[in-house]
Amino acid sequence: MLAAADPVSIASLNWPSAGWYATLPLWPLLGAVLSGVLIALRRRAELAHWPVVIGAGLAAVVGVALFFHIPQLYAAARELAPPHSHSHATVAAGVHAKGASTSAAGEEHAVSVSVADPGFTYTVFNWISFGAAESLAPASNRWIAVNFYFDGLTGVMSLFFTLVALMVVIYAVGYMRDHHGHPEPGYERFFVFLGLFIFSMGMLVYAGNFVLLYLGWEAVGLCSYLLIGFYYGRPEAAAAAKKAFIVNRIGDLGFALGIFCLYSFIRPYCQPGENPLDFATVFKYAALIASADSGFLGLTQSSLVSLLLMCGAIGKSAQFPLYVWLPDAMEGPTPVSALIHAATMVTAGIYMIARCGPIFAASPLALDVITVLGLIGALLTATMACAQYDMKRILAYSTISQLAFMFVALGCAAPHAGVFHVFTHAWFKALLFLGAGAVMHAMGGVIDVRRFSGLRHVLPHTYAVMLVGCLALAGFPLLSGFWSKDEILHAAWHRHWLVGALLLACAGLTAYYTFRMFFLCFHGRLRLPAEAGEHPHESGPVMTVPLYVLAAGAVFAGYLGVHLHVSASGSFLGFLAPHGYFHSYLADSTLGAAHHAEGGIWLAYVSAAVALAGILLAWRRYGAAPQVDPDERALGPIFRLWNAKYYVDEIYEAIFVRPLRAAGRFFFATDNYGVDGAVWTVSAVPRVAAFALHFFQRGALQAYAACMVIGLVALLWLWSWWAAVPG
C-alpha cells in the first residue's frame, strides 16, 4: 500500500532553491499583516484586499513551481545515487555539502533524505530546546526545529490548495460588496482572516515535524472559527462558529494524545541529533513500533498512535461521528465555505493520514476503522443531501460524503486514489460553492431552491459553470470527478464486493441529489424572490473569471491521473487507462509506489452508467422544477427523516450537550456555593467578631481612657491572684 520509494541519496546534490520554496506560507501571512496595517492606518477599505490577493498569488506561483521542480530533483538524485545506497545524507542549501549546524543561533539551512524517508527536510532554524543536555551538547544536538518536508505529496497539495485559494480570494473581492460596489462592513477584517487561513494551511502542508503540523492544524481551526463567525452579530453565525470550534476540540484532543504517544514510542530508538517528532525520524523507525505492545487494551503502538491521530482527522475532515459542525459552517460568507470545503480545512485530515502512511499501514485495525467510518459517513450524508433545500447545505453534505469516499480509499490501501480525489474534488467543489454564491448574490441573499427556479434565463454564465461542476461531482464520464471516484470504487471493490457496492450506491445518490439541486435552481419557469429585485443579473468579471478557471480544472484536472493506452479490456473507451502521471508523481512520497490491481475496467462503465442513471432520474422527477417536492410526496416519513438529518443533532443534544451543560451548572454551583460558601463561612468568624468589637471603637477619648484603666485593674488582679495560688 504505502511502500517506500526507491532509496536515493543526495549527498552530492545541491538544492539552493529550497529556501525560496520555503517562503510559500510567508506570502499570505505578509499580505494579512499588511492588510492589518492598512486597517491601523485607517486607509480606504477598498484597498484592503490587495495585499492578500498579491500574497496568495505569490504563494500560488511558488506552489506551481514546486510541483514541477520536485520530479526533476528526484530524477537528479537517482542519477547520482550509488547502487544500494543506504545512507542518510545532509546537504546544505548553499553551493556545496556541509554538516548540520551545532549552534542554536546560527542554524544552517539544510536538506536531508534517508532511505526510509523519501522526502527532503529543509531546516529553517532550531526553535525549541530539549534542554541543555540534549540540545546544546555537541554529541546530542537535538532540537524541535522549524523545518519543512518536501516530497510528491507536498507538491500536489501545494499546487491545488494555492491555486484554488487564489481563485477564492479574487472571487471574494466582488462577493464581499453590495450591488453598488461598496465593501461590506468588516471587509478589511475578512481579508486579513483569509490571508491567515492560507498561511495556516501552508504551514500544515509544509510542516516537517508533528509539532509544526499541530500548530498549523490548530491555526486552521482558529481561522475557520473567525471566518465562520464573521457575521458575529447574527446568533446563528456565532453559534455555528462555536460549534465548529468545540467539535474540533474533541478530535484534536485525540490528535494531541497521538503525538504524545508517538514521542514516547519513538524516543527510545532515536540516535543523537534526531528529534523523535520529525517526520524523517518517525518514518525511519515506524516499522519498529508496528508490533510493539502499547500496554493499552492489547493494542500495538502503531495501532494506538494511528487510532488517536485518526480522531483528529475525523474532526477536521468532518467525518462520522464528528461531522455535525460542517453543515452549520454555511453561516459564514460563501468564499469561506469554498475555501474550507475545497482547499483547506477539511482536506487536512485526509492529508495527515496520507502523510503518516508508514504508521497507518502498520495497523490493519486502524485501516478497518477508517473504512467503516467512511462507509457510514458516505451513505448517511448522501441520503441527508437528498432532502435538503439550502444549496450550500446540500453541497456541505456532499463534501462530507466525498471526504468519506477518500477515507474509504485510505482504509482500502489505496492512498493514491484518495489523494487523487482530494485533488480533483478541490476544483469542482470550489466551483460549486462559488457558483452557489453567485446565485445567492443575484437573489439578494436567498439560497433556498424552493423560492426560485428557471435561473438559466437570467444567469446564463453561472448556469454553464454550475452544470460543469455538477457533472464533475456526479461522476459524469470524462470529467475529473469520474476518474478519481472510479479509482476509489475499484479499490473498494477489490477490498470487498460489499464495500464497493455500497460506495457505488452512494455514487448514484450523489448524481441524483446534485442534479435535483441543479434542476430546481436553473430549470422550470422563471421564479424570483422579492429580495432579488426587478433585474437580477450576472456578477462582474472579478467573480465570473475565477469560476471559469475552476471549471477548467473540474474538466481537465482528472487527466493527470490517466494515460493513453490502447486496450479493449484495460482502458476506458479503449484508450484511457487509469494510473497516470499523478500516481507516478506520488511514488516519490510517503505514499510510495501505487499498487494497481489489474482488471476491473468494467467497473468504470458501471460507474458511468450509475451516474447517468442518477442524472436521468433527477431530470425525470425535478426537470420542470416542481414546487411540490415529488420525493417528499413519494417517500413520506423517510424523506422527513432525511430532511431532519436523522435527528443526529437532536440526539447529540440529548445525550451529550444537555448532560454536559447540566454537569457544568452543577460544578458551577458546587464551586459557587460549596467551595466559595465554605470559604465565606470560615471568613465569617473574624467578620462577626470584628462587627461585635467595633462598638467599642467610638472615637471618644474618655472611653478609651476608661477601658485602659479597666484593663490595667484586670491585669493587676490577675497578677495578684496568680501570685496567691499555692505552689
Salt bridges, closest charged atoms under 4 A:
GLU46 OE1 - ARG44 NE 3.78
GLU134 OE1 - ARG142 NH1 2.65
GLU134 OE2 - ARG267 NH2 2.49
ASP151 OD2 - ARG355 NH1 2.70
ASP178 OD2 - HIS182 ND1 3.76
GLU218 OE1 - ARG249 NH2 2.67
ASP252 OD2 - ARG249 NH2 2.39
ASP252 OD2 - LYS316 NZ 3.59
GLU274 OE2 - LYS284 NZ 2.84
ASP328 OD2 - LYS243 NZ 2.68
ASP328 OD1 - ARG393 NH1 3.44
GLU331 OE1 - ARG234 NH2 2.68
ASP368 OD1 - ARG495 NH2 2.25
ASP448 OD2 - ARG450 NH2 2.90
GLU487 OE1 - HIS583 NE2 2.76
GLU531 OE1 - ARG451 NH2 2.90
GLU534 OE1 - HIS535 NE2 3.95
ASP588 OD1 - ARG78 NH2 2.28
ASP629 OD2 - ARG516 NH2 2.97
ASP631 OD1 - ARG621 NE 2.63
ASP649 OD1 - LYS243 NZ 2.93
GLU653 OE2 - ARG658 NE 3.92
GLU653 OE2 - ARG661 NH1 3.40
